[in-house]
Amino acid sequence: MALSRIWSAFIIIAIVVASIKCFFLGETEIFNLMIVGKASDAGNVLKVDGIIETCWTAVNICLKLIGIMALFMGFMAIAERAGGIRLLSRIIGPFFSKLFPDIPKGHPATGHMVMNFSANLLGLDNAATPFGLKTMESLQELNPSKDTASNAQIMFLCLHASGLCLIPVSIIAVRASLNSANPTDIFIPCMIATFAATMAAMLIVSFKQKINIFQPVILAWVLSISAVIAVLVLYLTSLNTAGLQQFSGILSNGLLLLIFLLIVLGGLYKKINVYDAFVEGAKGGFDTSIRIIPYLVGMLIAISLLRTSGTFDMVINGIKHVCALMGADTRFIDGIPTALIRPLSGSGARGMMIDTMTTHGPDSFAGRLSSILQGSSDTTFYVIAVYFGSVSITNTRYAIGAMLLADLVGVCTAIGLCYMFFG
């Protein structure tokens, strides 16, 4: 119900704002812009998509997802038949049994979650989505009310959407392409901000679900992960830009190839027909990709209407005006558009980040802040639409509120870190 109200509000607000602009401010092209969009001008990195183009974009996303889903869910099927997912579940079980008390011991959903979190951690977005959708399907098997999000699904999705990532390689590459003097100087604030958002998500959902996070097992795992991240930060700070990108490529892509190798070897060891298992799993990836199209189209057109109607610009200008009246530093406002669009559209936020860096410079305060904000959060409403849509859940309960609150923690942390590191 919450998602329905938010979706309706997006559309109503966007159309009302556009109507005011058209009939009272003389912007007669606003309706055409919202429906048809506008092509990029020469030298302009931004392109305004109307709802017609956005519908095509949503379908194209799902079509491109088919191959990726087929690949990873095919390998996932081999791992399941070979017992690899259950082995992973037993290893991580002591921690997840406390954080996800509704999941039975050794259930495959635990292994699927580990694969998803690992892919996110290494910046493997293409792998994270299939693993995440498979996790939702596994958790849906345990869900007693099929149209309502379960506690385990909400906890998983909030942790997933917090977007914990070690090295934001794509952002560093963009900064380097824009001739930043030090493209990698934002990766530590990015890592800290996204870690803060992840911890906030865990705390918020745990409080709501009455989970005691001070249990020794949970504390031991959280402190261990924190220590590993701290050690990694110390090592990565000693690398130059080329070394950092090389290390990231070897770590993420090398680990992915290692996983494929271990899955195939495990399947051969268990004497299963690995190719048949792969094909059966790949068929499920195709079905899932097609099933999410209506949910993604609905969410993206609402976001498109908000963006093209100028609602975002009004919000940003309002925030800047209030801060100016209060005598507060307004430098961070120029980086805020990325934070506002990020929960709604990944490509839109990326375009806004590039526009901010192009306008103010990649090493400006606003340029660095937009980079940190891009790397420290996820596309919340896209995640809601795709992941809940993949299992036909309509009642998301408090998931959206928890995810947005965790995003807010990440944004506030990012702003504070930007002031701390770059003044």
C-alpha positions as CSV (number, residue, x, y, z in Angstrom):
1,M,0.0,0.0,0.0
2,A,2.9,2.4,0.8
3,L,4.4,1.9,-2.6
4,S,1.0,2.6,-4.3
5,R,0.7,5.9,-2.4
6,I,4.2,7.0,-3.2
7,W,3.8,6.1,-6.9
8,S,0.5,8.0,-7.0
9,A,2.1,11.0,-5.2
10,F,4.9,11.1,-7.7
11,I,2.6,11.3,-10.7
12,I,0.1,13.8,-9.1
13,I,2.8,16.1,-7.9
14,A,4.6,16.0,-11.3
15,I,1.5,16.8,-13.3
16,V,0.4,19.6,-10.9
17,V,3.8,21.2,-11.0
18,A,3.9,21.0,-14.8
19,S,0.4,22.4,-15.1
20,I,1.4,25.4,-12.9
21,K,4.4,26.0,-15.1
22,C,2.4,25.7,-18.3
23,F,-0.6,27.9,-17.4
24,F,0.8,30.4,-15.0
25,L,4.5,30.6,-15.9
26,G,4.2,30.4,-19.7
27,E,6.3,27.2,-20.1
28,T,4.1,25.8,-22.9
29,E,6.6,23.1,-23.9
30,I,6.6,21.4,-20.5
31,F,3.9,18.8,-21.4
32,N,5.7,17.9,-24.6
33,L,8.9,17.5,-22.7
34,M,7.3,15.2,-20.2
35,I,5.8,13.0,-22.9
36,V,8.4,13.1,-25.7
37,G,11.5,14.3,-24.0
38,K,14.4,16.2,-25.5
39,A,17.5,15.2,-27.3
40,S,20.9,16.2,-26.0
41,D,22.4,19.4,-27.2
42,A,25.9,19.4,-28.5
43,G,28.4,19.2,-25.6
44,N,25.6,18.6,-23.0
45,V,26.0,15.3,-21.1
46,L,22.4,15.3,-20.0
47,K,19.5,13.9,-22.1
48,V,15.9,14.4,-21.0
49,D,13.7,11.3,-21.6
50,G,9.9,11.6,-21.7
51,I,7.7,8.8,-20.6
52,I,7.6,7.2,-24.0
53,E,11.4,6.9,-24.2
54,T,11.4,5.8,-20.5
55,C,9.1,2.9,-21.3
56,W,11.5,1.8,-24.0
57,T,14.4,2.2,-21.5
58,A,12.6,0.0,-18.9
59,V,12.0,-2.8,-21.5
60,N,15.6,-2.5,-22.7
61,I,16.9,-2.8,-19.2
62,C,14.9,-6.0,-18.8
63,L,16.0,-7.4,-22.2
64,K,19.6,-6.8,-21.4
65,L,19.0,-8.4,-18.0
66,I,17.9,-11.6,-19.6
67,G,21.3,-12.8,-20.7
68,I,22.9,-11.8,-17.4
69,M,20.2,-13.5,-15.4
70,A,20.4,-16.6,-17.5
71,L,24.2,-16.8,-17.0
72,F,24.3,-16.3,-13.2
73,M,21.1,-18.3,-12.4
74,G,22.4,-21.1,-14.6
75,F,25.6,-21.3,-12.5
76,M,23.5,-20.9,-9.4
77,A,21.5,-24.0,-10.4
78,I,24.7,-26.0,-10.7
79,A,25.9,-24.8,-7.3
80,E,22.5,-25.8,-5.8
81,R,22.6,-29.3,-7.2
82,A,26.2,-29.8,-6.2
83,G,25.4,-28.7,-2.6
84,G,27.6,-25.6,-2.7
85,I,24.8,-23.2,-1.7
86,R,24.0,-25.3,1.3
87,L,27.7,-25.5,2.3
88,L,27.8,-21.7,2.1
89,S,24.7,-21.5,4.2
90,R,26.2,-23.6,6.9
91,I,29.4,-21.5,7.1
92,I,27.5,-18.2,7.4
93,G,24.6,-19.7,9.3
94,P,25.6,-18.7,12.9
95,F,25.5,-15.0,12.0
96,F,22.4,-15.1,9.6
97,S,20.4,-17.3,12.1
98,K,20.5,-14.3,14.5
99,L,19.9,-11.6,11.9
100,F,17.3,-13.7,10.0
101,P,15.6,-15.8,12.7
102,D,12.8,-16.8,10.3
103,I,15.1,-18.6,7.9
104,P,15.6,-22.3,8.8
105,K,19.2,-23.5,9.4
106,G,20.9,-24.5,6.2
107,H,18.2,-23.0,3.9
108,P,19.6,-22.1,0.4
109,A,18.4,-18.5,0.8
110,T,21.3,-17.9,3.1
111,G,23.8,-18.9,0.5
112,H,22.1,-16.8,-2.1
113,M,22.3,-13.7,0.2
114,V,26.0,-14.3,0.7
115,M,26.5,-14.4,-3.0
116,N,24.5,-11.1,-3.4
117,F,26.3,-9.3,-0.7
118,S,29.7,-10.4,-2.0
119,A,28.9,-9.2,-5.5
120,N,27.8,-5.8,-4.1
121,L,30.9,-5.6,-2.0
122,L,33.1,-6.1,-5.1
123,G,31.1,-3.7,-7.3
124,L,29.8,-6.5,-9.5
125,D,26.4,-5.0,-10.2
126,N,25.7,-7.5,-13.1
127,A,26.1,-10.4,-10.7
128,A,24.4,-8.8,-7.7
129,T,21.1,-8.4,-9.4
130,P,20.6,-12.1,-10.4
131,F,21.8,-13.3,-7.0
132,G,19.5,-10.8,-5.3
133,L,16.4,-11.9,-7.3
134,K,17.2,-15.5,-6.6
135,T,17.4,-14.6,-2.9
136,M,13.9,-13.0,-3.1
137,E,12.6,-16.2,-4.7
138,S,14.1,-18.4,-2.0
139,L,12.7,-16.2,0.7
140,Q,9.3,-16.1,-0.9
141,E,9.1,-19.9,-0.5
142,L,9.3,-19.3,3.3
143,N,6.8,-16.4,3.2
144,P,3.4,-17.4,4.6
145,S,1.7,-14.4,3.1
146,K,2.7,-14.3,-0.6
147,D,1.6,-10.7,-1.3
148,T,3.1,-9.2,1.8
149,A,6.9,-8.7,2.4
150,S,8.2,-11.0,5.1
151,N,10.6,-9.8,7.8
152,A,13.5,-11.7,6.2
153,Q,12.8,-10.1,2.8
154,I,12.7,-6.6,4.3
155,M,16.0,-7.1,6.2
156,F,17.7,-8.5,3.1
157,L,16.5,-5.8,0.8
158,C,17.4,-3.0,3.2
159,L,20.9,-4.4,3.6
160,H,21.2,-4.8,-0.2
161,A,19.9,-1.3,-1.0
162,S,22.5,0.2,1.4
163,G,25.0,-0.7,-1.3
164,L,28.1,-1.6,0.7
165,C,30.9,-1.4,-1.8
166,L,34.7,-1.5,-1.3
167,I,36.0,0.4,-4.4
168,P,33.8,2.6,-6.6
169,V,35.7,1.9,-9.7
170,S,33.3,3.4,-12.2
171,I,33.2,6.7,-10.3
172,I,37.0,6.8,-10.1
173,A,37.1,6.2,-13.9
174,V,34.7,9.1,-14.6
175,R,36.8,11.4,-12.4
176,A,39.9,10.4,-14.2
177,S,38.3,11.0,-17.6
178,L,37.4,14.5,-16.4
179,N,41.1,15.2,-15.6
180,S,40.8,15.1,-11.8
181,A,44.2,15.7,-10.1
182,N,43.5,12.8,-7.7
183,P,40.6,10.6,-9.0
184,T,40.9,8.1,-6.1
185,D,40.6,10.6,-3.2
186,I,36.9,9.9,-2.8
187,F,37.0,6.2,-2.3
188,I,37.6,6.2,1.5
189,P,34.7,8.6,2.1
190,C,32.6,6.4,-0.2
191,M,33.5,3.3,1.7
192,I,32.8,4.8,5.1
193,A,29.5,6.4,4.0
194,T,28.2,3.2,2.5
195,F,29.3,1.2,5.5
196,A,27.4,3.7,7.8
197,A,24.3,3.3,5.6
198,T,24.5,-0.5,5.9
199,M,24.9,-0.4,9.6
200,A,22.0,2.0,9.8
201,A,19.8,-0.3,7.7
202,M,20.7,-3.2,10.0
203,L,19.9,-1.2,13.1
204,I,16.6,0.2,11.8
205,V,15.2,-3.1,10.7
206,S,16.5,-4.9,13.8
207,F,14.8,-2.4,16.0
208,K,11.5,-2.8,14.1
209,Q,11.8,-6.6,14.1
210,K,12.9,-6.7,17.8
211,I,16.2,-8.4,17.0
212,N,18.9,-8.0,19.6
213,I,22.0,-6.8,17.7
214,F,24.2,-7.0,20.8
215,Q,24.3,-10.8,20.6
216,P,27.9,-12.0,20.7
217,V,27.7,-13.7,17.3
218,I,26.3,-10.5,15.5
219,L,28.9,-8.3,17.3
220,A,31.7,-10.6,16.4
221,W,30.8,-10.7,12.7
222,V,30.2,-6.9,12.5
223,L,33.5,-6.1,14.2
224,S,35.3,-8.6,12.0
225,I,33.9,-7.1,8.8
226,S,34.9,-3.6,10.2
227,A,38.4,-4.8,10.8
228,V,38.8,-6.3,7.3
229,I,37.5,-3.0,5.8
230,A,39.9,-1.0,7.9
231,V,42.9,-3.2,6.8
232,L,41.8,-2.9,3.2
233,V,41.6,0.9,3.5
234,L,45.1,1.1,4.9
235,Y,46.4,-1.0,2.0
236,L,44.4,0.8,-0.8
237,T,45.6,4.2,0.4
238,S,49.1,3.1,-0.4
239,L,48.2,2.5,-4.1
240,N,48.2,5.1,-6.9
241,T,45.2,5.4,-9.3
242,A,46.5,2.8,-11.8
243,G,47.4,0.4,-8.9
244,L,43.9,0.8,-7.3
245,Q,42.1,0.1,-10.6
246,Q,44.3,-2.9,-11.3
247,F,43.8,-4.4,-7.9
248,S,40.1,-3.9,-8.1
249,G,39.9,-5.6,-11.5
250,I,41.9,-8.6,-10.3
251,L,40.0,-8.9,-7.1
252,S,36.4,-8.6,-8.5
253,N,36.7,-10.2,-11.9
254,G,39.3,-12.8,-10.7
255,L,37.0,-13.8,-7.8
256,L,34.0,-14.1,-10.1
257,L,36.0,-16.5,-12.5
258,L,37.1,-18.4,-9.4
259,I,33.5,-18.9,-8.3
260,F,32.6,-20.2,-11.8
261,L,35.5,-22.6,-11.7
262,L,34.6,-23.9,-8.2
263,I,31.0,-24.4,-9.2
264,V,31.8,-26.4,-12.3
265,L,34.4,-28.5,-10.4
266,G,31.9,-29.1,-7.6
267,G,29.3,-30.2,-10.1
268,L,31.7,-32.6,-11.8
269,Y,32.8,-34.0,-8.4
270,K,29.2,-34.7,-7.4
271,K,28.7,-36.3,-10.8
272,I,25.8,-34.2,-11.9
273,N,25.0,-33.1,-15.5
274,V,26.4,-29.6,-15.2
275,Y,25.2,-28.4,-18.6
276,D,21.6,-29.6,-18.1
277,A,21.6,-27.9,-14.6
278,F,22.9,-24.7,-16.2
279,V,20.2,-24.7,-18.9
280,E,17.4,-25.3,-16.3
281,G,18.6,-22.5,-14.1
282,A,19.0,-20.2,-17.2
283,K,15.4,-20.7,-18.1
284,G,14.4,-19.3,-14.7
285,G,16.5,-16.3,-15.3
286,F,14.6,-15.6,-18.5
287,D,11.2,-15.9,-16.8
288,T,12.2,-13.6,-14.0
289,S,13.5,-10.9,-16.4
290,I,10.3,-10.8,-18.3
291,R,8.1,-10.8,-15.2
292,I,9.6,-7.6,-13.8
293,I,8.9,-5.5,-16.9
294,P,5.5,-4.1,-15.7
295,Y,6.8,-3.1,-12.3
296,L,9.9,-1.4,-13.8
297,V,7.9,0.5,-16.4
298,G,5.5,1.8,-13.7
299,M,8.2,3.0,-11.4
300,L,10.4,4.6,-14.1
301,I,7.6,6.6,-15.7
302,A,6.7,8.1,-12.4
303,I,10.3,9.1,-11.8
304,S,10.6,10.5,-15.3
305,L,7.5,12.7,-14.7
306,L,9.1,14.0,-11.5
307,R,12.3,14.8,-13.3
308,T,11.0,16.4,-16.5
309,S,8.3,18.4,-14.7
310,G,11.1,20.3,-12.8
311,T,10.0,19.1,-9.4
312,F,13.6,18.2,-8.5
313,D,14.8,21.7,-9.4
314,M,12.1,23.3,-7.2
315,V,13.2,21.1,-4.2
316,I,16.9,21.9,-4.7
317,N,16.3,25.6,-5.0
318,G,14.1,25.5,-1.9
319,I,16.7,23.8,0.1
320,K,19.3,26.3,-1.0
321,H,17.1,29.2,-0.2
322,V,16.4,27.9,3.4
323,C,20.1,27.3,4.0
324,A,20.9,30.8,2.8
325,L,18.3,32.3,5.1
326,M,19.8,30.3,8.1
327,G,23.3,31.5,7.2
328,A,24.5,28.0,6.6
329,D,27.2,26.9,4.2
330,T,25.4,26.2,0.9
331,R,28.3,24.6,-1.0
332,F,26.9,21.2,-0.4
333,I,23.6,22.1,-2.2
334,D,25.3,21.9,-5.6
335,G,26.0,18.2,-4.9
336,I,22.6,17.4,-3.5
337,P,20.9,16.7,-6.9
338,T,22.8,13.5,-7.1
339,A,21.5,12.4,-3.7
340,L,17.9,13.3,-4.6
341,I,17.9,11.4,-7.9
342,R,20.0,8.5,-6.8
343,P,17.2,6.6,-5.0
344,L,15.0,7.1,-8.2
345,S,17.3,6.5,-11.1
346,G,20.9,5.2,-11.3
347,S,21.5,6.6,-14.8
348,G,19.9,9.9,-13.9
349,A,22.1,10.2,-10.8
350,R,25.2,9.3,-12.9
351,G,24.3,12.0,-15.4
352,M,23.8,14.5,-12.6
353,M,27.1,13.6,-11.0
354,I,28.9,14.1,-14.4
355,D,27.0,17.4,-14.9
356,T,28.1,18.6,-11.4
357,M,31.7,17.7,-12.0
358,T,31.6,19.3,-15.5
359,T,30.1,22.5,-14.2
360,H,32.1,22.9,-10.9
361,G,35.1,20.8,-11.6
362,P,35.9,17.2,-10.5
363,D,38.1,18.4,-7.6
364,S,35.6,21.0,-6.4
365,F,33.7,20.5,-3.2
366,A,30.5,19.9,-5.1
367,G,32.2,17.6,-7.6
368,R,33.7,15.5,-4.8
369,L,30.5,15.4,-2.9
370,S,28.4,14.3,-5.9
371,S,31.0,11.5,-6.4
372,I,30.7,10.3,-2.8
373,L,26.9,10.5,-2.9
374,Q,26.8,8.4,-6.1
375,G,29.1,5.8,-4.5
376,S,27.4,5.6,-1.1
377,S,23.8,4.7,-1.9
378,D,21.6,2.6,-4.2
379,T,18.6,3.1,-6.5
380,T,16.0,2.5,-3.8
381,F,12.8,2.7,-5.8
382,Y,14.3,0.7,-8.7
383,V,15.3,-2.0,-6.2
384,I,11.8,-1.9,-4.6
385,A,10.1,-2.2,-8.0
386,V,12.3,-5.0,-9.4
387,Y,12.9,-7.2,-6.3
388,F,9.4,-7.1,-4.9
389,G,7.9,-7.2,-8.4
390,S,9.9,-10.4,-9.2
391,V,7.9,-12.2,-6.5
392,S,4.6,-10.3,-6.9
393,I,4.7,-8.6,-3.5
394,T,2.3,-5.6,-3.3
395,N,2.4,-4.9,0.5
396,T,6.0,-3.7,1.2
397,R,5.1,-2.8,4.9
398,Y,7.9,-0.5,6.3
399,A,10.6,-1.5,3.8
400,I,10.5,1.8,1.8
401,G,10.7,3.9,5.0
402,A,13.6,1.9,6.4
403,M,15.5,2.0,3.1
404,L,15.0,5.8,2.7
405,L,16.1,6.4,6.3
406,A,19.2,4.4,5.8
407,D,19.8,6.4,2.6
408,L,19.4,9.6,4.6
409,V,22.1,8.4,7.1
410,G,24.4,7.6,4.1
411,V,23.8,11.1,2.6
412,C,24.4,12.9,5.9
413,T,27.5,10.9,6.5
414,A,28.8,11.6,3.0
415,I,28.3,15.4,3.5
416,G,30.0,15.3,6.8
417,L,32.9,13.3,5.4
418,C,33.3,15.6,2.5
419,Y,33.7,18.6,4.9
420,M,36.1,16.5,7.0
421,F,38.3,15.4,4.1
422,F,38.0,18.3,1.7
423,G,37.0,21.2,3.9
